[in-house]
Amino acid sequence: MAKKKYDINALMEAGKDAHLTDNFVDIVQSNRVDGEIFVKLKLHEIEDNPLQPRKTIQATELQELAKSIELHGLIHPITVMRVSDKKLIILAGQRRLLAYKHLKREEIPAIVREDDRFTNLGKLDMLNDTTIAKILFEISVSENESREPLTPLELALSIDEVLKKKVYSSVNEVAKVLGKSKAYISKIYSTLRLAKPILKDIEETRGVGHIEALYELQKIKDESLQVELYYKLKLGEINIDNIKVHSVTKKKN
């Protein structure tokens, strides 16, 4: 999906006084552009998303992003969800938010999303309220995927989290919510069975993103062979067909 581009400086100048206050709804409605609500938020006004698919950022990546923002400014605002008049939760832009904190900035440009399902919910406890957790998971994955595709590991960890918290009862239910086939989500989820060195590499470098290849790799029970083949695949020395030979052979044995 193509990213929508904005002139953030112009948008923020037009709504430079649009900060969250007791009459937040009245303020942000005057700062709408193409159906989007733009506002400059204080960093402390943004709450963490317990179902955020992107939970980590490497130190070098954070420093590089912070340096880029310092030199060129923010290319795209973060996205938050308004769940009540004074409660906003980060949906997309976790790394950008962390970079702003790293730079010790006080404010950040943001797009505010609203969802009718959050209307008049009152006191919110996302971790215990299954209905709200489902909404948050669905929107968080969608928002992040629209900006930059999640790695198989990021999505697998998110699926694992909502299953463990009993937000959903099965992989099939998760697949329906995300609009994916059960087979596809099952393969994504299976990446958690990969050897730890592989998972670490995917987390740190985004590694191999070929889901079918990772699915075939996790079938190989010999972890040392699994790791060896993974790095050969990453370097382009082998392809998925080479991995299938090993996974089928090991399965037969």
N, C-alpha and C positions, 0 to 999 in steps of 0.2 A: 504494500500500500504506500502511495507517495505521501511524503510528509508535507503538511500544510505549513507554509512559511509566513511569518509575521514580522512586521517592523516593530519589534518590542519597545524600542525607545519611544516611538510615536504613540503606541498604545498606552505605555506607562505615563507619558506626559499628559495625555488626555485624561487619565484617571489617577493622577498622582496623589490625590487626597483620598483615594478609595481604599482605606484600610478597614479591617474588621472592627466594628464597634457594636454597641447594643442594637443598632438599627442596620445591621449588616445587609439584610435583604434589600432595603431601599437603596443602599449605596451601590451595590454591585449591579443592580438592574440598569443603572445609567451608564454602565461600562461594558455593554454587550457589542460584539463585533461578529457578524456572520453566525449568529446564534450561540457564540461562545461567550462566557462570562470571564472577563479579565480583571484581575485585582493584584495589587502588590501586598504580599503577606509578610508579617513578621515571622521569622523562622520559628519562634517559640509558640506560635499559634497553630503550627502544623503537627498533628499527632502521627505517630508511627502506625503503620498498617500491619497487624499481626499476620495477615495472609499475603504479604508482599512477596511476589515470586523472586524478585532480585534482592537478596538479603545481604550479600557481601560485595565488597569492592577491594581489589588489591591496592596496596599502598602506592605502588608506582602509577597505577591507573588513576587513582584519586589525585595524585600530585599533577599528573599530565592534564587531567580535566580541569583542575583548579587553575593551572597556568594558562590554559586555553581560554577559560572564562575571563581571567584577569586581563588577557591581551585583546581578546576579540568580543567579550561580552557573552551573554547567554543567547544561543541560537534559537532555542525553543523553550517556552515556559514549562514549568512542571505542571502536573495535573493533580488536583485534589478533589475529593468528594465531600460535599457538604451533607452531613448526616443530621445536623440540627443547627439552630441559629448561631451557636458559638463553637461548633465542633467540626473540624475539617481533618480529613485523613488523607495521607499521601497515596495516590494511585499509581502514577507513573512519573519517573524522574528522581528516583531514590538516590542515584549517583550524583545527579546535579545538585540535589539538596545537600548531600554530604560535602560536596565540593564547596558550596557556599558557606557551610559551617566551618570547613577547613580554612577558608579565607576570612573567617570571622565577620562575615556580612550579617546585617540585621534583617534585611528584607530580600524577597525573591519574587519575580514575576510568576504568576500562576494562572492557569485556567481552572475555573471552578465548575465541576460537574454537579448536576442535581438529578436526583432520581425520585420519582413520586413514591416509591416504596419506602423511602425514609421519612416521609412526611408524618409529623406528629408521633414519632416513636418514643419521645420522652427520653428517659435515662437509657443509655446504650451500654451494653456489655457484650462486645462482639464475640468474645471467646465462649460465652455461655449461650448466646442466642443463635440457634442454628439458622433461623431464617435470615438474619442479618449477615451471618458468616457466609451463607450461600451467595447472597447478593454481592458482597464484597469480593469474594473469590472470583466470581464470574466477571465482574467489571475489571478487577485488577489484572487478570490474565489478558483480557481483551485489550485493555489500554496499553499494557507493556508490549504485547505482540504487534500492535499497530505502529509502535515507534521503532522497535528493534526486536526481531524474533528472539524468544527465550531459547536458551540452550536446552537440549534434551534433559540435562541434569536439573536445571532450574525448574522446569515444568514437572519433572518426576518428583522432586522434593516438595513442590507445592501440592501435588496430588497426594503424596504420602502424608503430608500434614493434615489435609482435610479428611482423609480416611481415618487417621489415628484419632482425630478429634471428633470423629463420628458426625461430621458435617454432612457427609454422604456415606451411604452404606456399601457402595461397590464401585469398582472401576467403570462398570457399565453406566452407572448413574452420572459419574463425572464426565464420561464421554458424551452423553446426551446434553448435558449443560454446556459443554464447550463446543458442541456441534461437530464433534469428530467421531470417527468409527471406534467401536470397542477395540478392534484389532490394533489400531494406531495408538490409542492411549495405553493399551496393555504393553505394547512394545516400548513406548516412552517410559512407562513405570518400571519395566524390566531393567533399565539401565542402572538402577540402584544395586543390581546384583553384580555389576562389574567390579573388578579388582580395585582396591583402594588407590593404588598409584594412578590408575586411569581416571578415577573420579576426581582425584586431586588435580590432575592435569587439565581436565575439562573445566573445573572450577577456576583454576588460575589463569588459563590461557584461552578458554572457550573451546580448545581442542578440536576433536572431530565432531561434526554435527550431523553426520550421516546416520540417521536413525536405524535404517536396515542393517548397516554395518555394525553398529553398536549392539543391535539385537542379536546378530549372529555371534558376535564376540562373547557376550555374556553366557552363551550356551557352552563355551569351552570351560571345563572344570579346572584345567591346569592353569593356575593364575600366572605363572611365569611365562607360559606360552601366550596367554591372553594379552599380557602387557607387551610382550615382544611384537606380536602381530599388530597391536594398537599403534605402536610407534612407527612400524613399517607403513601402516595405512596412512598415518598422519604425514609421513614424509613422501607419500605417493609411490612407494616401492611395491605395494601390492594393492589389490582392489577387493571388493566384497566377494567376488567369486573365489578368490584365494582363501578368504576366511571361511566361506561356506564349506570348503573341502575339509577344513579342520573341525568345524562344528559338527558336521554330519558324521565324520569319522569317530569323533569322541562320543557322540550320542550312541553310535552303534556299539562301541566298546563298553 
